[in-house]
């Protein structure tokens, strides 16, 4: 959708949210639907009031005026207190001659129109009169009972053709982990190519924040590719940090204002994450005398997989966030803006690799598998850096019982390749349908 239509759509939605529809009816009979103010000086036998929640009825301190509350008080202008008094009067007038009154409110603490019941209901409960008979009834929407049958989609000829097309164009590590978590989600995203609808962001979304952090690190470190890092290099990155984060926000979040509100907080979060990473790397250069050379940033790698168990060759392709040579060993780093723990990168047995809880291992080992030829036989290690768990540093792939990241050698990559081929053969097998995982 062109950007100008996105803007029109956003303005249209904003206008619709403010639109009101008037109800019409026969004044002398039937059901009359009206607002509170329209009901003044009218009497009804039966009254039904909806949304009798605190904050909705009465509205409380909400006000659409640009005049501050203190100025209104000083000049004698009506404030929300007078508005509440008017609604209180009309509420009790409606109840004065009614025979049956139904006050409906939401008892849930979360969701649409949620909150506590109105103070008007509490007043009626406390100030109950002799002729009042109060009863409370809680109604829940009926929840249909599903049959619990998981969704199963057979692989038709068209689906098989699409799988061959994907194998020729490339499977990405994220596509593989999507299938491991939920084959049906893989079917929707990769086979049917259904994407999530683009929405206008009023506040910085989590994935947008991740894009900004990745972009900032890439631009800060790109001039240093192929050069052994020094403390002066990191200090130079720190000096340009604020400008770089601001640039990334302008590039990624073009229409947003980052000078106030939640967006300003998101800006500070992004800056703080990158700043903490730079401080950690500088400390490693000083305290550990680490020998670090950045080899690649946001680089795309690929590898063809030819195997007798596969019906045809499969191309594996993906972008690696950072590859460096650290103390003589090649390190492949995947940046995560979410939280990750060492247990997420620890594997007990190669036979148990293909499992949802090992999605991060599948991903980082895929990068090592694709980079094997480039490594030229040098020892490798792969893992993630979690910005929400930065104090743990580099979380490298390791086998259970080991205390340091595992060296990813030819033997480890062969074991990974066997597991990967098993996963791909299942995906490409026409007799194995896409089946929704059954939750225990």
C-alpha positions in Angstrom: 0.0 0.0 0.0 1.5 3.4 -1.0 2.4 5.7 1.9 -0.2 8.3 1.0 -3.0 5.7 1.3 -1.6 4.6 4.7 -1.9 8.2 5.8 -5.5 8.6 4.5 -6.4 5.3 6.2 -5.0 6.4 9.5 -6.9 9.7 9.3 -10.1 7.9 8.3 -9.8 5.5 11.3 -9.2 8.5 13.6 -12.3 10.3 12.2 -14.5 7.2 12.5 -13.6 6.7 16.2 -15.0 10.2 16.9 -18.2 9.7 14.9 -21.5 9.3 16.6 -24.7 7.7 15.4 -28.1 9.0 16.6 -30.9 6.5 17.4 -34.5 7.2 16.5 -37.7 5.7 17.9 -41.3 6.2 18.7 -41.5 8.5 21.8 -44.8 7.0 23.1 -43.9 3.3 22.9 -41.3 0.6 22.5 -37.7 0.7 23.3 -36.1 4.1 23.7 -32.3 4.4 23.3 -30.9 7.6 24.5 -28.0 9.3 26.3 -28.3 10.3 30.0 -28.8 14.0 29.1 -31.6 13.1 26.7 -33.5 11.3 29.5 -33.9 14.4 31.7 -37.5 15.2 33.0 -38.7 11.8 31.5 -40.0 8.9 33.6 -39.9 5.2 32.5 -41.3 2.0 34.1 -38.1 0.1 33.1 -34.7 1.6 32.9 -31.5 -0.2 31.6 -28.2 1.6 32.1 -25.1 0.1 30.4 -21.4 0.7 31.2 -22.0 1.7 34.8 -18.3 1.5 35.5 -16.2 4.0 37.4 -14.7 6.2 34.7 -17.5 5.7 32.3 -20.6 6.6 34.4 -19.7 9.0 35.9 -16.8 10.0 33.6 -14.6 11.2 36.5 -11.8 13.6 35.9 -11.8 13.3 32.1 -12.1 16.6 30.3 -11.9 17.7 26.7 -11.1 21.3 27.6 -7.8 23.0 26.9 -8.4 25.2 30.0 -6.5 23.9 33.0 -8.5 22.9 36.1 -6.9 25.6 38.3 -7.8 28.3 35.9 -11.4 27.1 35.8 -11.6 27.2 39.5 -10.2 30.7 39.7 -12.6 32.0 37.1 -15.6 30.1 38.4 -16.0 28.0 35.3 -17.6 24.5 35.6 -15.2 21.6 36.2 -15.6 17.9 36.2 -17.1 18.1 39.6 -20.1 20.0 38.3 -20.4 17.6 35.4 -20.5 14.7 37.9 -23.2 16.5 39.9 -25.3 16.8 36.7 -25.0 13.2 35.9 -25.7 12.2 39.5 -28.9 14.2 39.4 -30.1 12.6 36.2 -29.2 9.1 37.5 -31.3 9.4 40.6 -34.1 11.1 38.7 -34.3 8.1 36.3 -34.6 5.8 39.3 -37.3 7.9 41.0 -40.4 6.5 39.4 -39.0 3.4 37.7 -40.4 0.0 38.7 -37.5 -2.1 37.3 -33.9 -0.8 37.0 -31.1 -2.8 35.4 -27.5 -1.5 36.0 -25.0 -3.3 33.7 -21.3 -3.1 34.4 -18.1 -5.0 33.5 -16.7 -7.0 36.4 -13.5 -7.8 34.6 -10.4 -5.9 35.6 -8.9 -6.1 32.1 -10.1 -5.6 28.6 -12.6 -3.2 26.9 -14.6 -1.0 29.3 -13.0 -2.8 32.3 -12.6 -1.5 35.8 -14.5 -1.3 39.0 -18.2 -0.7 39.3 -19.5 2.8 39.5 -19.8 4.7 42.8 -23.5 5.1 42.0 -24.0 1.3 42.5 -22.1 1.4 45.8 -24.2 4.3 47.0 -27.4 2.4 46.2 -26.0 -0.6 48.2 -25.2 1.5 51.2 -28.3 3.7 51.1 -30.8 1.0 50.4 -34.4 2.3 50.9 -37.4 0.3 52.2 -38.9 -0.2 48.7 -35.6 -1.3 47.1 -34.9 -4.9 46.4 -31.3 -5.3 45.1 -30.2 -8.4 43.4 -26.8 -9.2 41.8 -26.4 -11.5 38.8 -23.2 -12.2 36.9 -23.6 -13.2 33.2 -20.8 -14.7 31.2 -20.6 -15.1 27.5 -21.1 -18.7 26.5 -17.8 -20.3 25.6 -18.2 -22.9 22.8 -16.6 -26.2 23.6 -14.2 -27.1 20.8 -13.6 -30.7 19.9 -9.9 -30.3 20.6 -9.0 -31.6 17.1 -5.8 -30.0 15.9 -5.7 -28.4 12.4 -4.2 -30.7 9.8 -3.4 -29.6 6.3 -2.5 -32.2 3.7 0.2 -31.4 1.2 -1.5 -31.0 -2.1 0.2 -30.8 -5.5 0.2 -27.0 -5.3 1.7 -27.1 -1.8 4.4 -29.4 -2.9 5.2 -27.1 -5.9 5.4 -24.2 -3.4 7.8 -26.2 -1.2 10.0 -26.9 -4.2 10.0 -23.2 -5.0 11.0 -22.3 -1.4 13.8 -24.9 -1.5 15.2 -23.3 -4.6 14.8 -19.7 -3.4 15.9 -20.5 0.2 14.9 -21.7 3.6 15.9 -19.2 6.3 16.8 -20.2 9.9 13.8 -18.3 11.1 11.5 -20.3 8.7 12.9 -23.5 10.1 12.3 -22.5 13.7 8.8 -21.3 12.8 8.0 -24.8 11.5 9.5 -26.4 14.6 7.3 -24.2 16.9 4.1 -24.6 14.8 3.9 -26.1 11.3 0.5 -24.4 10.7 2.1 -21.0 11.2 4.9 -22.0 8.7 2.1 -23.0 6.3 0.4 -19.6 6.6 3.6 -17.6 6.4 5.7 -19.4 3.8 3.3 -21.5 1.8 0.3 -19.1 1.6 2.6 -16.0 2.1 0.2 -14.4 4.5 1.9 -11.5 6.2 0.7 -9.6 9.3 -1.1 -6.4 8.2 1.0 -3.2 8.4 -0.4 -0.9 11.1 0.3 2.7 11.8 2.4 2.7 15.0 1.5 5.4 17.5 4.3 4.1 19.8 7.5 2.2 19.0 6.8 -1.5 18.6 9.1 -4.2 20.0 10.3 -5.3 16.5 10.8 -1.7 15.5 13.0 -1.2 18.5 15.0 -4.3 17.6 15.5 -3.0 14.1 16.8 0.4 15.4 19.3 -1.3 17.8 20.6 -3.6 15.0 20.9 -0.7 12.6 22.8 1.4 15.2 25.3 -1.3 15.9 25.9 -2.0 12.3 26.6 1.7 11.4 28.8 2.2 14.4 31.0 -0.8 13.8 31.0 -0.9 10.0 34.0 1.5 9.7 35.9 -1.0 12.0 35.5 -4.1 9.9 38.8 -5.9 9.4 40.5 -3.8 12.1 41.6 -5.0 15.5 39.4 -3.2 18.0 41.0 -0.7 20.4 39.6 1.2 23.3 39.8 4.4 21.2 37.6 2.7 18.6 34.9 1.9 21.1 35.1 5.5 22.6 34.6 6.8 19.1 31.4 4.7 18.8 30.3 6.0 22.2 30.8 9.6 21.0 28.6 9.1 18.0 26.0 7.0 19.8 23.2 9.6 20.3 23.3 10.9 16.8 23.3 7.4 15.4 20.3 6.3 17.4 18.4 9.4 16.4 19.3 8.7 12.8 17.9 5.2 13.0 14.7 6.4 14.6 14.2 8.9 11.8 14.9 6.1 9.2 12.7 3.4 10.7 10.0 5.5 12.4 9.6 8.3 10.0 6.2 9.8 11.2 6.8 9.4 14.9 7.7 12.0 17.4 10.5 10.8 19.7 10.8 13.9 21.9 8.1 12.9 24.4 6.0 10.2 25.8 6.5 6.5 25.3 8.6 7.1 22.2 11.1 9.1 24.2 11.3 6.2 26.6 11.9 3.8 23.7 14.6 6.1 22.4 16.3 6.0 25.8 16.0 2.2 26.0 17.6 1.8 22.6 20.4 4.2 23.5 21.0 2.5 26.9 21.1 -1.0 25.3 23.7 0.0 22.8 25.7 2.1 25.4 25.8 -0.9 27.8 27.0 -3.2 25.0 29.8 -0.7 24.1 30.8 -0.4 27.8 30.9 -4.2 28.1 33.1 -4.5 25.0 35.5 -1.8 26.2 35.8 -3.5 29.5 36.7 -6.8 27.8 39.5 -5.0 25.8 40.8 -3.4 29.0 40.3 -6.1 31.7 40.7 -9.3 29.6 43.0 -7.9 26.9 40.7 -9.4 24.3 41.9 -9.6 20.7 38.8 -8.7 18.7 38.5 -8.2 15.0 35.1 -7.7 13.4 34.8 -9.7 10.2 31.3 -9.1 9.0 28.1 -7.2 10.0 24.6 -8.0 8.8 26.1 -10.2 6.1 24.0 -12.7 4.1 25.4 -16.2 3.7 24.0 -19.3 2.0 24.7 -23.0 1.5 23.2 -25.6 -0.7 22.3 -28.9 1.0 22.6 -32.0 -1.1 21.7 -35.2 0.7 20.2 -38.6 -0.3 17.4 -38.2 2.2 16.2 -35.0 0.5 14.0 -35.2 -2.7 15.9 -32.3 -4.2 18.7 -29.8 -3.2 17.7 -27.2 -0.6 19.2 -23.7 -0.3 19.7 -22.4 3.2 20.2 -18.6 3.4 20.2 -16.1 6.3 21.6 -12.8 7.6 24.2 -13.0 10.4 24.2 -10.0 12.8 28.0 -10.1 13.5 31.0 -12.3 12.9 34.2 -11.6 14.7 37.6 -13.2 15.4 38.1 -13.2 19.1 41.3 -14.6 20.6 42.0 -16.8 17.6 38.5 -18.2 17.4 35.7 -17.2 15.0 32.6 -16.1 17.0 29.2 -15.8 15.3 26.9 -13.5 17.2 23.1 -13.1 16.9 21.7 -10.0 18.7 18.4 -10.5 20.6 16.4 -7.6 22.0 14.3 -10.1 24.0 15.5 -12.1 27.0 17.6 -15.2 26.6 19.3 -17.4 29.1 22.2 -19.8 28.9 19.8 -22.7 29.2 18.3 -21.7 25.9 21.7 -22.3 24.3 22.5 -25.6 26.1 21.8 -28.9 24.3 21.7 -32.3 26.1 21.7 -34.6 23.1 21.9 -34.1 19.3 18.9 -36.4 18.8 16.7 -33.9 20.8 17.9 -30.8 18.8 14.7 -30.4 16.7 12.4 -29.1 19.5 10.7 -25.7 20.1 12.8 -25.0 23.2 16.0 -25.3 21.1 15.0 -22.7 18.4 17.9 -20.4 19.3 20.4 -23.3 19.0 18.9 -24.3 15.6 19.3 -20.7 14.4 22.9 -20.0 15.5 24.1 -23.4 14.3 22.6 -22.7 10.9 24.7 -19.6 10.7 27.8 -21.6 11.6 26.8 -24.3 9.1 26.6 -21.6 6.3 29.8 -20.0 7.4 31.9 -23.2 7.5 33.5 -22.7 4.1 34.4 -19.0 4.9 35.9 -20.1 8.2 38.5 -22.2 6.3 38.9 -24.7 9.1 39.3 -22.2 11.9 37.5 -23.1 15.2 34.1 -21.5 15.6 31.6 -20.8 18.3 28.1 -19.4 17.9 25.6 -17.9 20.3 23.5 -14.8 21.2 23.9 -11.5 23.0 20.6 -10.7 24.8 20.2 -7.0 25.6 17.8 -7.8 28.4 20.4 -10.1 29.9 23.5 -8.3 28.9 25.3 -8.9 32.2 25.6 -12.6 31.2 27.6 -11.5 28.2 27.9 -13.8 25.2 25.6 -16.9 25.6 27.4 -19.5 23.4 26.1 -22.8 22.3 27.3 -25.6 24.5 26.6 -29.2 25.3 25.1 -30.0 28.7 27.7 -30.3 31.4 30.2 -27.9 29.6 31.2 -24.6 31.2 32.4 -22.8 28.1 31.0 -22.4 24.6 31.5 -25.5 22.5 34.0 -25.5 19.6 31.9 -26.0 16.5 34.1 -28.3 14.4 33.4 -30.6 11.5 32.0 -33.3 13.8 29.5 -31.0 15.4 28.4 -29.6 12.0 27.9 -33.2 10.7 25.6 -33.9 13.6 23.8 -30.7 13.0 23.4 -31.5 9.3 21.9 -34.9 10.1 19.3 -33.2 12.4 18.7 -30.4 9.8 18.2 -32.9 6.9 15.7 -34.8 9.1 13.8 -31.7 9.7 13.8 -30.7 6.0 12.9 -34.2 4.8 9.8 -34.0 7.1 8.9 -30.6 5.7 9.3 -31.7 2.1 7.7 -35.2 2.6 4.3 -35.2 0.7 2.9 -37.8 3.0 3.5 -35.8 6.2 0.8 -33.1 6.6 1.2 -29.8 8.3 -0.3 -30.5 11.8 -1.0 -28.1 14.6 1.0 -29.1 17.8 -1.2 -30.5 20.5 -0.6 -28.8 23.9 -0.3 -31.1 26.8 
